Amino acid sequence: SGENRSRSVVTFRLHGPDSDELERYGTQAVELLQAVPGLSSVSSPLENAPKQVRIKFDSDLAQQLGVTPQTALENISWALRGVQLPRFQEPGREIPLIIEYDEENVAGLGTLRDLTVYTDQNAVPLSSFADLEFGQQRRAIYRRNGQVTFTIQAKVDNPARQRELSDAGLRALSAGLDLPRGYAVGEDDTIGYR
């Protein structure tokens, strides 16, 4: 069954340095692959991705305000999840202590919009050096040698035509995507067996 499953699926990969741009090209690639006869159920990492808050830092402005990425992350983490204190020691037991919002004041997007980031020198509103977005985002972004990969899978209607359909998909991507320098369609084997 594992062999049949791998014969009925092809995988296409886009590579590039910027995950935002790669997602944009990935959306175009899904549309191109859906138009290839014989490929169906084309899916990308965005398809079942949860809605998440995304914080885009203006690193130059943050640096001018004296905010490091680590400081901002610690402040955001505290606002959303609380912070763990040193464990309370008592003879024979140890008690973990966590400071967090009570259930009536659960932190959310509004909390982040109004969040003040405390540094060693001053307090700076998060909104003064970062933009907040809410939408579907991949759960994780992995980089290898400075490149991000966007993986698309498609079901092959006829497993006997897997190689032919894989090649047709690669041709459609090469012809339909106008990728700038640094972005490419993965030329590695798109089928699940040799």
N, C-alpha and C positions, 0 to 999 in steps of 0.2 A: 504494500500500500504506500510506503514511503517513496518507492521508486515511481509509482504511478502519479503520486502527488507532485513529485519534482518534474515529471515529464509534462504535466499539465499547467505549469507555471513558468513564466519568464520574468526576469528581473532586469530593470534598466536603472542605471545610475548616472546622476549628474554630479559633477565636481566643480567647486569654486571656492574663492576665499571669503565671500560674504554670505552669511546664512539668510539674510533678508532677501537679497537678490536671487539667491538660489531657490528660495521658496517661490518667488515670482516666476522664474523659469520652469520650476517644477510643475506649477499649475498649468502653464502652457503645454508642457510635455504630456501631462495627463490628457489634455484635450486632443493633442495630436495622436496619441496612442489609442484613444477611444475610437478614432476614425479609421484605424487599420482593420480591415476585414479579417476575422478569425481571432482577434483578441477581444476579450470581454472582461468584465469585473476589474477594470483598471483602478488601482488604489495607491494612495500615497501616504506618507506619515501624517499628513494634515487631516486625513479623512476621519479618523476616530480620536483626534487630538482633543484634549479637554480645553475648555475656555480658561484662560489664565490671565493674570495681570503681568504686564511686561513693563519694565522700567528701563528707559533708554537714557543713559547718562551722557551729558555733554562734558567729556573728560577735561577739556581745556577750561571751561567755566568752573567746574568743580575744583580743579587745582588752584585757580585764582582765588576761590573762596576758602581754600584750606581744607577741603574735604577729600579724603582718600577713598578709593573704592572699598577698602576694608572697613573703614569707619561707617560709610553709608550702609554697607551690608549688615553690620552689627546693629545699627539703629533700626533698620527695616525688620530684621529678624526679631529683635526685641518687641517691636510693635505688633508683629503678626503672631509670634509663637511664645513670647515670654522669654525668660532667661533663667537658666539653672544656677542656683547659688551653691556654695560649698555645702556638703552634706553635714547635717547636725549629728554630732557624735554623742552617744549616751552609753553608759556601761551596758554591753551586751547587744546593742543595736545601732544602726545607722539610718537616719531618716533623710530622704532626698527632699530638697526644698526648691520650688519653682515659683517665680513671680510672673503672673500673667493677668490679663484682663479678666474680669468676671464675665459670666455668660451673657449678661445683659448688655455689655459693652464689647461684644466680639469685634475684633479689628477687621476691617475690610478695605475696599477701595477708597472710601471716604477718609479713613484713618491715614492712608498713604498720602492722599492729596493734602491733608493738613499736617503731615508729619514734619517735625523739626529735627534735623540731624545735628547732634551735639559733637563738636570737635574739641580739641584741647584749648583752642583759642576763643571759639565763638559758637553760636547756634545759627544754623542756616536752614531755611525751609527747603525741603526736598524738591518742591516744585520750581525752585529758582535755578536748578541745574539739571533737572531730569524731566522727561515727558512720560506720562503714564498712559498705557494702552490696555484695552481689555479685548481679547479675542482668542481664536483658536491658535494655539502654538504647539510646536512639537515638545514632547516631554523633556528631551535632552538634545543637545547639539554636540557632536563629536568632531574633533579636528585631528587630522593626521597630516603632518608636514605642512601645516598652515591651510589645509584644504578641508572643506566641509562636504559631506556626501548627502545627496537627496536620493532616496531609493524608491522606485516605483515598481509595483508588481502587477502583472496581468495574467489572466487565465487564458490558456490556449484551448480553443474550441475542439481542435483535433490534435491529440498528443503526437500523432505521426508527422505532423507539420511543424513541430516545435522549432526546429532550426530555421526553417523557411520564415516562420512568423517572427522569430527573434530578429532575423536579418531585416525583415520588412519594417519592424518597429525601429530598429537603429537607423534605417534609411529615412524614415519619416521624421525622426528627431533631428538628424543631421540636416535635412532639407528645410524643416519648418522652424527650427530655433536659430535665431541670430544671436549667438553667444559672443560676448566681448572677450577680449584677451583675458586669460586666467580661468575661464570657464570652459568645461568640455563635457561631452557625452562620454561616459565610461566605455572603453573599448574592451573591457574584460568580458569573459564568457557570460552570457546572460541566461544560459540554460542551466538546469540543476544537476546535470550529469555529464559524463564524458564518454 
